[in-house]
Amino acid sequence: MRKRLSSFAVRTLASASILALSSSIAHATVVFVETNIGNFEINLTDEDTPETVANFLRYVEAERYTNVIVHRSINNFITQTGGYTFNSETGTLEVVDSFDPVVNEPVFSNVRGTIAMAKLSGDPDSATSEWFINLADNSANLDFQNEGFTVFGTVMGDGMEVIDSIADIPKYNSGGAFTDWPLRNDPQPGDQITLDNVILIESITVTDPNTVTNPDSKPPTTSNVPVDEPTTPSNPSSDSGGGTMGWTAAILALMVGLRRKFKA
């Protein structure tokens, strides 16, 4: 009888310990990002930035990040995506259909390996579909301007090797939102951009929405103090937040220009 009680007590104590440990660790969604040059995982900060994570997952669930391109990459700064998909049949870009903007949640610092939302300059609550990965510690810049850029996840494991390989790809200037566009296989003026050129996020999938994941992967918290003027380099502005006829015309002009305007 004593042996049974002792065994029961041990099991009870173990269960209580596990429960206590679980309650102290934030639940986080992990997503798997598949690209045409390599894959990586992101650990999302559900409990700390719930609105931003919910916004991101809404695009994932609606498959609006399927075949989205990396349209901007600046060495030692950021790599940005989420704004445009590539239509391989027509060889043109299409703007990602965006949901309503999400409220700003500047909890964590923009250090290397974190992902954050891009937004319109001068409007902290304007983030929609575009997001970026910090290639360096950008906290001195991005934690403060425009009331801070919301960090809502961290690239896991050796995933930054894939991100760094994107950063190493030559950049081309095609105007508009594409002044720092990473393109492979050395396209020349007059060439049509194909799948062989673009960096494509083929899909983003949730691996497990309810797992206690990577409690040590949380980035440091920010000490946000808003500033008015951005510092160099320029901030990761969102280019897909508008919906005016003027913007549509600009996109159409860009589609035509993609085939003929490049600058190494």
C-alpha positions as CSV (number, residue, x, y, z in Angstrom):
1,M,0.0,0.0,0.0
2,R,2.8,2.4,0.8
3,K,4.5,1.6,-2.5
4,R,1.3,2.4,-4.4
5,L,0.9,5.7,-2.5
6,S,4.5,6.6,-3.1
7,S,4.1,5.9,-6.8
8,F,0.9,7.9,-6.9
9,A,2.6,10.8,-5.1
10,V,5.5,10.8,-7.5
11,R,3.2,10.8,-10.5
12,T,1.1,13.6,-8.9
13,L,4.2,15.7,-8.2
14,A,5.5,15.2,-11.7
15,S,2.2,16.2,-13.2
16,A,2.0,19.3,-11.0
17,S,5.6,20.2,-12.0
18,I,4.9,19.8,-15.7
19,L,1.7,21.9,-15.4
20,A,3.6,24.6,-13.6
21,L,6.3,24.6,-16.2
22,S,3.8,24.7,-19.1
23,S,2.0,27.7,-17.6
24,S,5.2,29.6,-17.5
25,I,6.1,29.0,-21.2
26,A,4.3,31.0,-23.9
27,H,2.4,29.0,-26.5
28,A,3.7,29.7,-29.9
29,T,2.8,28.8,-33.5
30,V,5.6,27.5,-35.7
31,V,5.3,28.0,-39.4
32,F,7.3,26.3,-42.1
33,V,8.4,28.5,-45.0
34,E,9.2,26.8,-48.3
35,T,11.1,28.8,-50.9
36,N,12.7,28.0,-54.2
37,I,16.2,28.3,-52.7
38,G,15.7,26.7,-49.3
39,N,13.3,26.3,-46.4
40,F,13.2,27.7,-42.8
41,E,10.9,27.8,-39.8
42,I,9.6,30.8,-37.8
43,N,8.5,30.7,-34.2
44,L,5.6,33.2,-33.7
45,T,5.0,35.1,-30.5
46,D,1.3,34.4,-30.2
47,E,0.8,35.5,-26.6
48,D,2.8,38.7,-26.7
49,T,1.7,40.0,-30.2
50,P,-1.7,38.3,-30.7
51,E,-3.2,40.7,-33.2
52,T,-0.1,40.7,-35.4
53,V,0.2,36.9,-35.3
54,A,-3.5,36.4,-36.1
55,N,-3.1,38.8,-39.0
56,F,-0.1,36.9,-40.4
57,L,-1.9,33.5,-40.0
58,R,-5.0,34.9,-41.7
59,Y,-2.9,35.5,-44.9
60,V,-1.3,32.0,-44.4
61,E,-4.7,30.3,-44.1
62,A,-6.1,32.2,-47.1
63,E,-3.0,31.1,-49.1
64,R,-2.2,34.7,-50.0
65,Y,1.5,34.0,-49.3
66,T,1.6,31.3,-51.9
67,N,4.1,32.2,-54.7
68,V,4.8,35.6,-53.1
69,I,8.2,37.0,-54.0
70,V,11.0,38.6,-52.1
71,H,10.9,42.1,-53.6
72,R,13.4,43.9,-51.4
73,S,16.7,43.0,-49.8
74,I,19.3,45.4,-48.4
75,N,22.6,44.0,-47.1
76,N,23.0,44.2,-43.3
77,F,19.5,45.6,-43.0
78,I,16.4,43.6,-44.0
79,T,14.9,41.2,-46.5
80,Q,11.2,42.0,-47.3
81,T,8.3,40.0,-48.8
82,G,4.5,39.6,-48.6
83,G,3.5,42.3,-51.1
84,Y,3.5,40.7,-54.5
85,T,3.0,37.3,-56.2
86,F,4.6,36.2,-59.4
87,N,2.3,35.0,-62.2
88,S,4.4,32.6,-64.2
89,E,1.9,32.4,-67.0
90,T,2.0,36.1,-67.8
91,G,5.4,36.9,-66.4
92,T,3.9,39.8,-64.4
93,L,3.5,40.7,-60.7
94,E,0.2,40.9,-58.9
95,V,-0.4,42.8,-55.7
96,V,-1.3,40.6,-52.7
97,D,-5.0,41.2,-51.8
98,S,-4.8,42.7,-48.3
99,F,-7.0,42.5,-45.3
100,D,-7.7,45.5,-43.0
101,P,-4.6,47.0,-41.3
102,V,-3.6,45.6,-37.9
103,V,-2.8,47.5,-34.8
104,N,0.8,48.1,-33.9
105,E,2.2,45.9,-31.1
106,P,5.8,47.0,-30.5
107,V,6.8,44.5,-27.7
108,F,10.1,43.0,-29.0
109,S,13.2,44.5,-30.4
110,N,14.3,44.3,-34.1
111,V,17.4,42.2,-33.6
112,R,18.9,39.9,-36.2
113,G,16.7,36.9,-37.0
114,T,13.4,38.5,-36.0
115,I,10.5,39.0,-38.4
116,A,8.4,42.2,-38.3
117,M,5.6,43.9,-40.1
118,A,6.2,46.6,-42.7
119,K,3.9,49.6,-42.7
120,L,3.2,52.9,-44.3
121,S,5.4,55.8,-43.3
122,G,3.9,58.0,-40.6
123,D,1.1,55.5,-39.8
124,P,2.0,53.0,-37.0
125,D,-1.3,51.1,-37.4
126,S,-1.1,50.5,-41.2
127,A,0.6,47.0,-41.5
128,T,-1.3,44.6,-43.8
129,S,0.5,41.8,-45.7
130,E,4.2,42.8,-46.0
131,W,6.8,41.6,-43.5
132,F,10.5,41.5,-43.3
133,I,13.4,39.7,-41.7
134,N,16.1,41.6,-39.8
135,L,19.5,40.7,-41.2
136,A,21.3,42.7,-38.5
137,D,20.5,44.3,-35.2
138,N,18.3,47.1,-36.3
139,S,16.9,48.0,-32.9
140,A,18.5,51.4,-32.7
141,N,16.5,52.3,-35.8
142,L,13.4,50.2,-36.2
143,D,12.4,50.0,-32.5
144,F,11.8,53.7,-32.5
145,Q,10.7,55.2,-35.8
146,N,7.0,55.2,-36.7
147,E,6.3,54.1,-33.1
148,G,8.3,51.0,-33.6
149,F,8.0,48.1,-36.0
150,T,6.2,45.1,-34.6
151,V,8.4,42.0,-34.2
152,F,6.2,38.9,-34.1
153,G,8.5,36.0,-34.6
154,T,12.0,34.6,-34.8
155,V,13.7,32.5,-37.5
156,M,14.6,29.1,-36.0
157,G,17.7,27.0,-36.0
158,D,19.9,27.4,-39.0
159,G,17.2,29.1,-41.0
160,M,19.1,32.3,-41.2
161,E,21.6,30.6,-43.5
162,V,18.8,30.6,-46.1
163,I,18.0,34.2,-45.4
164,D,21.6,35.2,-45.7
165,S,21.9,33.4,-49.0
166,I,19.0,35.6,-50.3
167,A,20.8,38.7,-49.0
168,D,23.9,37.6,-51.1
169,I,22.0,37.5,-54.4
170,P,22.6,40.5,-56.7
171,K,20.1,43.4,-56.5
172,Y,18.4,45.1,-59.4
173,N,16.7,48.5,-59.6
174,S,13.4,48.3,-61.4
175,G,11.9,51.4,-59.8
176,G,9.0,51.9,-57.4
177,A,9.0,49.2,-54.7
178,F,11.8,47.3,-56.6
179,T,14.9,49.4,-56.1
180,D,16.6,46.6,-54.2
181,W,15.1,43.5,-55.9
182,P,17.2,40.3,-55.5
183,L,17.2,38.4,-58.9
184,R,19.1,35.3,-59.8
185,N,20.8,34.2,-62.9
186,D,21.9,37.6,-64.1
187,P,19.0,39.0,-66.0
188,Q,19.9,41.5,-68.7
189,P,18.1,44.7,-69.9
190,G,15.3,43.5,-72.2
191,D,15.0,40.0,-70.6
192,Q,11.7,38.8,-69.4
193,I,11.7,38.0,-65.7
194,T,10.9,34.3,-65.1
195,L,10.7,31.8,-62.2
196,D,14.4,31.2,-62.7
197,N,15.1,34.8,-61.6
198,V,12.8,35.6,-58.7
199,I,13.1,34.5,-55.0
200,L,9.8,32.8,-54.5
201,I,8.1,31.8,-51.2
202,E,6.2,28.8,-52.5
203,S,4.1,28.2,-49.4
204,I,3.8,28.9,-45.7
205,T,2.2,26.2,-43.5
206,V,1.5,25.9,-39.8
207,T,3.3,22.9,-38.4
208,D,1.5,22.8,-35.0
209,P,-0.7,25.7,-33.7
210,N,-0.9,24.4,-30.1
211,T,2.6,23.4,-29.1
212,V,4.7,24.9,-26.4
213,T,7.6,25.9,-28.6
214,N,11.1,27.3,-28.1
215,P,10.7,29.3,-25.0
216,D,14.3,30.6,-25.2
217,S,13.8,32.0,-28.7
218,K,12.0,35.1,-27.7
219,P,13.8,38.3,-28.7
220,P,14.6,40.9,-26.1
221,T,11.9,43.4,-25.4
222,T,12.0,46.9,-26.9
223,S,12.4,50.2,-25.0
224,N,10.3,52.0,-27.6
225,V,10.5,55.8,-27.6
226,P,8.9,57.2,-30.8
227,V,10.9,59.5,-33.0
228,D,9.8,61.5,-36.0
229,E,12.6,61.1,-38.5
230,P,13.9,57.8,-39.9
231,T,17.6,57.0,-39.9
232,T,19.7,55.4,-42.6
233,P,18.9,53.0,-44.2
234,S,15.3,53.8,-45.1
235,N,12.6,52.1,-43.2
236,P,10.8,48.9,-44.4
237,S,7.7,50.7,-45.7
238,S,4.7,48.7,-46.9
239,D,3.9,49.3,-50.6
240,S,0.7,47.3,-50.7
241,G,-1.4,49.3,-48.2
242,G,-3.1,51.5,-50.7
243,G,-5.9,50.8,-53.1
244,T,-6.3,53.9,-55.2
245,M,-6.5,54.2,-59.0
246,G,-3.2,56.0,-59.0
247,W,-1.5,53.1,-57.3
248,T,-3.1,50.6,-59.7
249,A,-1.8,52.6,-62.6
250,A,1.7,52.7,-61.1
251,I,1.6,48.9,-60.8
252,L,0.6,48.4,-64.4
253,A,3.4,50.7,-65.5
254,L,5.8,48.7,-63.3
255,M,4.7,45.4,-65.0
256,V,5.6,46.8,-68.4
257,G,8.9,48.2,-67.1
258,L,10.0,44.9,-65.5
259,R,11.2,43.6,-68.9
260,R,13.4,46.5,-69.8
261,K,14.7,48.5,-66.8
262,F,17.5,47.0,-64.7
263,K,20.4,48.5,-62.9
264,A,23.0,46.3,-61.3
